[in-house]
Amino acid sequence: MKLGIFTVLFSEKPFEEMLDYVKEAGIETVELGTGGYPGNAHCNPDELLNDTTKLKAFKKAVDDRGLTISSLSCHGNALTPDEEFAKHSHETFVKTVQLAEKLEVPVVTTFSGTPGAYEGAKVPSWSMAPWPTEYAEILTYQWEEKLIPYWREWGSYAKDHNVKVALELHGGFLVHTPATLLKLREATSDAIGANLDPSHLWWQGIDPVEAIKILGKQQAIHFFHAKDTYIDQNNVNMHGLTDMQSYANMQDRAWTFRTVGYGHDLKTWADILSALRLVGYDGAVSIEHEDGLMSIEEGFNKAVQNLKPLMMNEPIAKMWWV
């Protein structure tokens, strides 16, 4: 595994300045945004796909620093009833897959998407209970008419281009748990796998180590985001884990995103990294920083400082004692 960073954190830095900065901090691999929610400040597919000279210079800038590109990120919602954003999300995904193939990047990270509750709906709808029964009926419609057909076609497209699709297990989208990921994977393609981010599992009550074991048995972990979550039990008692308050209300929220080591201790993170190695994951441990109590630089550097001693870099040795 390589220590990485989701570089949208440094979107205000020019591309090569950003590469120098993260390299100096000890980063080995970068995850680059190509559009959608993350934006494309460092990696514009339209420019790179249409200009071979720019594409070569882009790749050389990464290679010359001894870095690699772990993933191209186009997190969006291609299934939303918002036709303009759905079209943009889909087109960005297609171009991102094409660019990943040209750059020999193995993984594209994104969201599964969330459709509306019915044909003609104006906004996405995320059902969280099977009763009243119309909620279950909405979910059946969304999966059978929207989610599975879309990813059956476009998962195959990615596979044809030698690219894996890592869907982030994120609340608010239809694929948000190990079960929903495996359900979609079974109905579509093994090109579909998880972008496993512990921060989104903890607030759903899921133990990330156990999630890694479940998905690892199916070789269904395609990417990993390193982000933490602090759960305030007193506020959980008030608001529940499905707290809908703004992330800015940090004193009152049931849970908040933290940088690595500030929501759970480093033994927990050591267990997570060990579980990843146990199931054969050998990709990036890509830091994502959304900690409202720290600056961009401090949150990033704290995550690097906490993760670096825990990373296992050498190949597994033969068990001489067996």
Summary of the structure (lengths in Angstrom):
residues: 322
radius of gyration: 19.5
end to end distance: 25.2
largest distance: 64.5
contacts: 1084
relative contact order: 0.12
helix: 43%
strand: 15%
